[in-house]
């Protein structure tokens, strides 16, 4: 069963390629399973200005930790405060800031009462409804880590 945890290390192989708008690498777990990846910049997404007013609103979505899936409803207020809860009785908190307002770049800090009080930090991006003609709802996505062995991917929609 997939526990949702990466046991091992993440190594960026090859570094930044091309003109700095793509990264390529591989992820290997403790069992030696390796997945190669190639991520390219989307100028339409990256060159979008960020602001707390842009991301303010209520989102729903899910993330998994240790084989358990959590489905919170989260509110981002216009000052960057994150609050929320889910049907399982978990409460959530945190903050979102804009370290680079010229780009779609958000710094996220996230906590959950159901995750032993750990604080998860990382980066996020906002995608408005109608982006590239394919998104029906605005979404906020963030990759977060507790700084040791647990990472989560928040996939939220308005």
N, C-alpha and C positions, 0 to 999 in steps of 0.2 A: 504494500500500500504506500502511496505517496504521502509522506508526512508534511510536505510543504517546506521542509528545511533543506538547505544546502549544507551537506557535511563535506568539508574539504576547503578548497580555496578557489578564488576567481582570479584568473590571470589574463591580462590584456596582452595578446600576442600580436605583434605587428604595429601597435601604436596607431597614431593618427595617420590616415592615408590621404592621398590626393591633396586638395587645397585646404584641408582642415575642416571639411564639412562631412566627414564620415569617419567611423571607427570600425575596426574589424578585430575580432579576437575569438577566444574560446573560453568556455566554462567547463571545468572538470569537477566531478564530485569525488568523494573518498573511495568509491568503488572503481574509479577509472573511466566512468562514462563521460564522454566529452561531446559538447555541442558547440559548433562553430557559429559565429554570427557576423553580420555585416549591417551596420546601421547608417543610413544616409540622412542628411539634414533635409528637412522640408522647409524651404524658404518661406512659404506661405504660413507655416505654423510658427517658426522661430522668429521671424521678423515682425511679429505681432506684439504691440506694446502691452506690458503687464500693469495691472493696478488692482488694488484691493476692491474697488468698486466693481470691477469686471467680474471677479470671482464670487462676490457676495451673493448668497442665495442658499437654498436648501437642496441637498444632493442625497441620493440613495445609491447603494451599490453593495459590493461585497469584497472580502479578502479572506485568505486562508492562512492559518498558523497552526502547525503541528497537527494537521489533518482535520482541524475544526474550521468551519466556515462561519464568518461573522457577516451580518447584513445590516449595517447601521444606516440610520438617517442622520445626516450631519448638516449643520448650519454654519456657514462661513459669514460672519458679520462684516460690515464695512470697515471695521478697525483691524480685521485680520484674526479675530478670535474664532476658534472652532469649538462647537459644542454638539452633543448628540447622544443618542441612545439606540438600542435595538430591542426586539421583542424578547430576547433572552435575558434582559435585565442588565446588560452591560452599559456603562456610560463612557462617553468619549470626550476628550478635550484636546486643546492644542492651539497652534497658531499657524498662520501663513503670512509670509512677508514677500516683498518684491526687491530682491537684491540688484536686479538689472531691469529697470522699467522700460528700457528700449527693446527688450526681447520678452518672449513668452517664457519667463523664468521665475519660478516661485520656490522659496525655501519653506519647508513644511516641518513642523514639530507636532507629534501625534501621540496621545496616550489613551489607554483603555483600562477600565477597572477590571476587565477579565484577562488582562495580559500581565499580571504580577506587577503592575505599576511601572513597567518599562516605558521609556520614552524612545520613540522612533523618529529619526530625522532623515531628511533627504530632499529631493527636488521634485517639483511637479510642473505641470503644464495645463493650460486651459484651452479647450477647443469649442468654439461657438457652434450653435446649431447651424446647419447649412454649409459648414466648412467643406470645401471641395465638392459640394452637392451631394454628400453622402451621410452626414450626421443629422439625424432627426431631432436630437436633443443636445444641449450643451453638455460637455463633460469635463471633468477634472481628473487627471491621472497623476499618480505620484509613486515613485520608488523610494522606499524607506527602510532603514536598518536601525537595530537597537545598538549598534556598535560592536556586537560580538558575533553571535551565530544566527540571529533571526532577522529575516527580511520580509517585508510585505509589499504588495503592489495594490494600491488603492485605485479602483476603477469605478468612478462615481459619475452619475448622470443627474441632470436637473429634470 
